[in-house]
Every structure is written in structure tokens, then in C-alpha cells.
Amino acid sequence: MIDLGILLALVLFTGAFKADDPAHFDGTWDTTVSCSNAAGAMGYSFQFSSTVKGGELRGEKGDEGKPGWLQIQGNIQPDGTAKLYAKGLVGAQEFAVGHRPAGTPYGYHIEAKFSDKEGSGKRVEGRPCEVTFVKK
């Protein structure tokens, strides 16, 4: 017969180990970036896949070096908090604050929070943007 105290200790230990494991969030995530109209620039929203491996998130939309490219990268802490960085190249000037020409580089920080199956974040500086993550 299994001792109930030992069984409870094993369950608690397994849960604690999972929460402290940086690989806890590993997998593929649908990522959506949505920015509202701001300072004369039109709003936009797009979706792409991001991959988390060893607690490090990396997502990319488009082709690096070409207008419209975006990369989001950063580490997710065991408690689900994340400080991510987005960098990219303007796709079309009507969507860029200041109507910067296509191909102009930009970058911004994202503060996010992840759970087992979803996450959400906000752009820290610049125009208001929301980022959502859904685990596949």
C-alpha cells in the first residue's frame, strides 16, 4: 500500500520541478502582434509562429533584410514573466509612425506573461501594441 504522505510529497515535488524548469514553456506558439492607429500611422495586426526552446522564445515574420520583416526574441522565466525584444524593418510607410519609408529599421521591448497554454504582452515604448501567444 502506498503511503499517502509520500504520494502527496511526490505530487508537490513534481509540480515544483515543472514550475522551475525553463523548458516548461517549450513548444510552438501562435503569435499575434496588433498595433492600433497612432500618430497618423494606420493600425495593423499579423500572426506568425514562434518557438520556445529551453525557455528562449524566437519568432519571425517575413524574410530577414526585406521590408516587413519582424523578429521577436527573449527568455521566459520559470514564473512565466518575459522581457522580449522586437526588431524589424518597416513594411509600408502608411503603417509606420512618422511615415518612415519601407525598409527602415525599428525596435522595441515587450513585457509579457505566459501560462501553460497562452501568454500576452504589451509594447513598452512607442505606439500601443498588444502581443498574444497561444501554444499549439
N, C-alpha and C positions, 0 to 999 in steps of 0.2 A: 504494500500500500504506500502511496506517495504522501509524504508529509506536506500538509497544506502550507506551512510556513516556508518550506523550501520552494514549493511551486510559486508562491507569491513573490519571493525574493528573485527567482528566475525571471518572472514576468517583468518585474520592476527593473532588473538589470538589463534585460533585452530592450526595453523602452528607452532607458537612459543611454545605452550604447547607440541605438539608432539615432537619437537626437543629437549626439555629439559627433557623429560620423559625417565628414564633409561630403561623402558620396551619397548622402541621404537624398539629395535633390537631383542626382544623375538621371539623365534621360533626354528625350526630345520634347521641346516646349513650343507651342504655337505662340508667337509673339506679335502683338499688335501695338503700333505706335499711332496715336491720334493727337493732332495739334489743332487747336481752334484758330479762327481768324485772329490776327494780331498785327497791329501797327501797319495796316494796309496790305498785309500778306494774306492770301487765301489759306483756309484750313485744309488739312489732309489727313488721311488715315491709310495705313498699309499694314499687311501681315506677311510674316516670314517665319521660318523655323530657327530656333536657337537650340544649341546642345549644351548640356551641363555634364562635365566630366571631372570627378574629383572636387566637386564644389565650384568649379570655374565655368561661368556662362560665357558662351560666344555665339553670337547670331549675326547674320549678314544678309543684306538685301542688295541685289544688283551685282554689278561687276566692279571690283576694285579699280580705281583710277578713272572710272567713267561717271558722268553726271547721273545723279540719282542713287549712287552707292551709299550704303549706311552699314556701319558695324557697331554692335553693342557688345561690350566685354567687361567682365569683372567677377569677383568672388562672392559667393553666397556663404554667409557664416552659418554655423550649425543651428543658430536660433532663427534662421530664415531672413535676417536682415542682409541687405546687399547695397553696396555702393558701386554703381556701374558707370561706365563712360561710353558715350556715343560719339562717333566721329563719322563724317561723311562728306559728300560733295553735293552741292545744290543741284536739284534735278531740273527745275524750271523757275525762272526768276519771279513769276507771279505768286509762288508759294514761299518765297524767301523774304524775311523781314529786311527792309531796305532795298528790296528788289535786286539783290546781288545776282550776277549772271550765273547761268548754268556752269557747273564745274568748280565753283568757288568752295573752298574747304570750310567746314564748320565743326564744332564740337561742343558737347555739354555733358554735365553729370546727371545721373538718375539715382534717386534714393528709392529703394524698393523693399518689399517684404514678401517672402514666399512661405507657403504652407505645402502640404504634401502634394496637392493637385493644382494649385493656382498661385498666382502672385500678381502684385500690382505695384506701380511706382509712378513717380512724378519727376518731371524735368526740374532741376534745381535752379538754373539760371536761364534767362531769355524768355521766349514766349511760353505760354502754358501748354504743356503736353502731358498726356497720360500714357502709360505703358502697361499692358496687361500680358500675363503669361498663363497658359493653360497646358498642363502636362498631358502628353499624348499617351 
